Amino acid sequence: MTALAWLVPVALFLGGLGLAAFLWSLSRGQFDDLEGAGWRALDDEGTVIRASHTGSRSPVQPPQR
Amino acid sequence: MAQILTYDKTLALDAAQPDPQRTTLVSLAVEGMHCGACMRKVENALSALPGVTAARANLSSKRVSVVALDGKRNAEVYIETLSGLGFTASLLPDSAAQQTSRTSFDIWKRVGVAGFAAANIMLLSVSVWSGHSGEMPHSVQGLFHWLSALIALPTVAYAGRPFFVSAREAIRNGRLNMDVPISVGVLLATGMSLFQTMRGSEQVYFDAAVTLLFFLLIGRALDQFVRTRAAGAAENLLGIRAPAASVLLPDGSIERIATSEILPGMRLIVAAGERVPVDGRVYKAKSDIDESLLTGESLPRTVATGDTIFCGTLNLTSPIEIEATTVAENTLLAEIAQLMTTAEQAKGRYVRLADRAAQIYAPAVHILGLLTFVGWMLAGYNWEPALTAAIAVLIITCPCALALAVPAVQVVATGRLMQAGIILKSADGLERLSEVDTVVFDKTGTLTLGEPRLATDSPVKDHDLAIAAGLASRSRHPYSRAVVIAARSHGLTPRIVENVQEIAGEGLTAIVDGTQVRLGSASYCGYGGQPIQGLYFRWGSDAPVPLAMLDRLRSDAIDTLGVLRSQGFNLHILSGDQRDSVASAAAATGISYWMAAQKPDDKIREIERLSRVGKKVLMVGDGLNDAPALAAGHASLSPSTAADISQVAADAIFQGERLRPILELLEVAKLTKRRSLENFTIAIGYNLVFVPLAMLGYVTPLIAAIAMSGSSIAVTLNALRMSNPRRGVHS
C-alpha cells in the first residue's frame, strides 16, 4: 500500500498536466478551425505569415502564381 | 520555459509595432472557400497588400481575420482583392465574431475540468470498489474518499455553475426547467457524500455527481457548438453589403466613408450597380432602382429628381446623386424590423419539448424522493438510512439521459441539414417545424427565381436577338440580363456594339451597321398597341418586335410542391406581386389558394387568421416585405438570396436554386421529434427500473455510476442513428 503514497500524486499530476495542456490549447485557439488545420498540415509551402523584427511581412514569401 | 515566454512577447510586440493605435483587426466572411488551396490563396493575396500585417483564414467558419493598418477603411480593398480571385467577401461587424467564440470557449473549459475530475475520481472509486472484496484497509478507503472530495468540491462549484445559475433563474421566475432537478441532485449527492466521508461511511457518490456533470456539460457544449456554427454561417450570409458610401463634399470632391458615419442631409453618389446605403431623396439624375428586396416586385422602378428611395435597394442604370433623409434606426428597413419584433412575441411563448418534460419530471422526482424518506421513516427506520435512500432516488433520477436526449439529436440533425445546404438558426426551430401542416409561399424569389426570363415562344429572329443581346450586355436591368441569357442559351454570341446609350426608365440605343436600333419600353420603341410585359426591339424604322418576359419557377418547384401535397400539407401563396403574375404561378404549381398584392401587414393578418383556425404555418419567403410574416409564422424558411432581415427572421435558410431542401427540412424535423421522444422513452424506462431499487435502498454508488453512464450512452447512440440519410429518411 505504500506505493499509493507516490502513485496517487503521480496520477493526479499527469491528469493535471493533460488538463493544463487542454486549457492552454483552447485559449490559444487550437480548436478554432478544425477543418483548416487539417489542410495546413498538407501545405508544403508552409507560409507562416507573421511580423518579423522589422515589422514587415514574413521572410517566407509565398510564390506568386 | 522563460525563454519561450520572452519569445512570445517579442512576437506580440512586433505585430503591434508599426503603430499600435492604428493597427486593427478586421473580420471578413469569405464565400466559396472550400479547401486548403483556397485558404492559402486568400491568405497570400491579403497579406501581399500594403499595410497588412497578418491574414489568417478559418476554413470552418469561412472567415478571414486581417490585422492591418487602418483595416476598417481598407476593408473594401480586401473585398475587391478577394473578388478578383473569385471569392465573394463581406465585412463582419466586430461584435458578432468575438461574442460567440468566447461563450463556447467558456463551456469547453468547464468540460475539460469536469472530465479531468471525473477520470481521477473514477480511478479512486474503482480501486475502492475492487478493494471491497480484497484487503484494502479502512484507512486507505477513507483517504481515497477524502481525495475524491478534494477533487470533487471545486469541480462541482466550477463546472456546475451554468446549471446552478440557470436553475436559480428559473426558480426566481417561478418556473421549473431541467436544470432544477440537475442542480438539486448534484448538490445533494455532493453534500451527502461529504457528510458520509466525514463519518467514514461507504455511501459516497462523488463519482456519480462529477460524471453526471461531465456528461451534461458535453450535451450542453454540443448544443452550443451547433448553435454557434449555425449562427456564424447565418452571419456570414448576412454580411454588410454596402460597408462604405461615396459622399459628395461641398467643395465638389468625393470621399468614401463608412455607412454608419452618414448623417441626414449629406449628399451621396450611388454608382450604377451599388446598393443604396440609406433612405433618401433623389437629388439629381434619373435611374432604375431594383426594389425587389423591399416589395417582392421583380421589375425595377424608375426614379427621378425628388423621388424617395430606400436603403438596401439596388441602383441599376446610371449613377445618381441622393440626399440622405433618414439613417440607421429610422429607415424603412428598421420599421419593418419593428413589425417583425411584434410578430415574434407570439413565438416567444413556445415551450421547448425538453422544458415541457421538465415541468412534469422535476416535481415528480422531488415528490418521489420525499415519499421515499417518509416511507422509510414510517417503516420504523432511523432518519439516516431514510435520507440516504431518498438522496439515492434523487441521484438516480438526475436527468442525465433527459438532458442529453434533445441536444444529441439536434446536433446530428443540424449536421445533416448543413450537408443538404440548410442552415438551421434557432434551437427550437426543428421542434416547431415538425408540427407544421400548412406551407405558405411567397412568389417572387421563393417559388420563382425572382429573375425574369425571355418567354420561349418569343417571335424574335436569331439575328435580332444577337444584336439585342449586344445592347443588353451593357445594362444591369433584369430584362437586359434575361436577353443576354436567352441569346447564350440559343447558342448566339452577343454582337459587340459600341457606344450604347442607356436612358433610365426607357431603354438602350446604339448605331449598328449605320442603322439606329432600340431596345426598351413599348413607348420608347414606338409601339402603339397594348404593351406586353417585357421589352421591345426595333431595327431602324421596322415594326417593333416584342420580347415577352416571364419570371421562371424554380426548376423543381412543381415536383416539390407535388410531394408536399401528397404528404398532406395545405399549400398557399401570399404574394406582394400583381394579380396576373401570381395567378399564372398558382396555375403552374396547382395551388388553388392564393392571394395577390399583399402588403406586409396583410400577410401577417392572413397568417394570424390561419393560426386562429388551428393551422401550424410554415412561411417560406425571401423579400423584406415577407420578414414580418416570417416572424409571425409558426416556423419559417428563407432562401439564401433573401433580404438580410428576412434571413434574421427565418428559422432556417436554404441555399441553391432548388426548392427541394424544404422536403429534407420537414423530413429531418419529423425525424428529430421522433428520436427525441424515443430518447425520452429510454430515459424514462431506465428510471422505471432503477427508481424502485433506489427507493428500497438497494442502490450502491457502483450501481449509480453504471446506470448513469449506461443511459447517457444509450441516448447518444440512438441520436447518432439519424446521421445516415439513406436509413434515416423513411425509417
Interface residues (C-beta under 8 A of the other chain):
Chain A: M1 L4 V8 A11 L12 G15 G16 G18 L19 F22 L23 L26 S27 F31 D32 D33 L34 E35 G36 G38 W39 R40 L42 D43 E45 T47 I49 R50 A51 S52 H53 G55 R57 S58 P62
Chain B: T10 L11 D14 A15 Q17 P18 C35 G36 M39 R40 E43 N44 S47 A48 V52 T53 A54 A55 R56 A57 N58 L59 S60 S61 S101 F105 W108 K109 G112 V113 G115 F116 A119 N120 L123 L124 P137 V140 L147 I151
